[in-house]
Amino acid sequence: MPHSDERTDAQLLAAHVDGDDDAFAILVRRHRDRLWAVALRTMRNGEEAADALQDAYISAFRRAHTFRGDSQVTTWLHRIVVNACLDRIRRNKVRRAEALPEEVDRAEIMAAPSNAEQAVEQAETRDVVRAALSRLNADQRAALVLVDMEGYSVEEAARILGCATGTIKSRCSRGRAKLLPLLQHLRARL
């Protein structure tokens, strides 16, 4: 089903609350790629990201009536996704098995290299970055994923994560400081 619905995100969410059986599905379809990217980068594991995303969708579906309109619907959805990921990370800390995701998102496919050597180099770089991200705590990783990888402003990331902008700045700064020695050798490739 195409994204032909002209209603805004807020209108779709309100329609869902009012009983429109299709409104929530349209809203999810509209934003699923970006929500998936956030979940995958936060969880670093495709199966865990899918489970966290499913938890988030269920939570958003059930709690749609609590949306107050203080932020954009996408900010609200991203906050629910990140929180579901962080909850899952905390629950899984005891039984930590860190498989790196093998899935490649559409943006990576579209930016596919023209030769095999570039492909190998990009895959190696991606693996190094994922491994380095896995060394950060979940809060720092979530902030860096939103700001540096997904392109959200510090203010938007703060709204999504439900904390102060100073907290996001601090988490990003500390996360970057931890990543720098782990990724500095990549500069030679540039």
HULINRA-V348503 format. One line per field, one symbol per residue. ss: DSSP state (H for helix, E for strand, L for the rest). phi: phi as a letter, one per 30 degrees, with the letter a starting at -180 (. if undefined). psi: psi as a letter, one per 30 degrees, with the letter a starting at -180 (. if undefined). A space follows every 10 residues. Layout:
ss=???
phi=???
psi=???
This chain:
ss=LLLLLLLLHH HHHHHHHLLL LLHHHHHHHH HHHHHHHHHH HHHLLHHHHH HHHHHHHHHH HHHHHHLLLL LLHHHHHHHH HHHHHHHHHH HHHHHLLLLL LLLLLHHHHH LLLLLHHHHH HHHHHHHHHH HHHLLLLHHH HHHHHHHHHL LLLHHHHHHH HLLLHHHHHH HHHHHHHHHH HHHHHHHHHL
phi=.ddddddded ddddddddjd dcdddddded cddddddddd dddiaedddd ddddeddddd edcedddcid bddddddddd dddddddddd ddedcdbcdd dcdbdedddd cdddbddddd dddddedddd dddddddedd ddddddddcc iddedddddd dibddddded ddddddddde ddceddeddd
psi=klhfkfklee eeeeeeefgj ffeeeeeeee geeeeeeeee eeegkeeeee eeeeeeeeee eegeffkfgf lleeeeeeee eeeeeeeeee efeehjjikk kfkkleeeef gklfleeeee eeeeeeeeee eeefflleee eeeeeeefef glleeeeeee fhlleeeeee eeeeeeeeee fffeffeff.
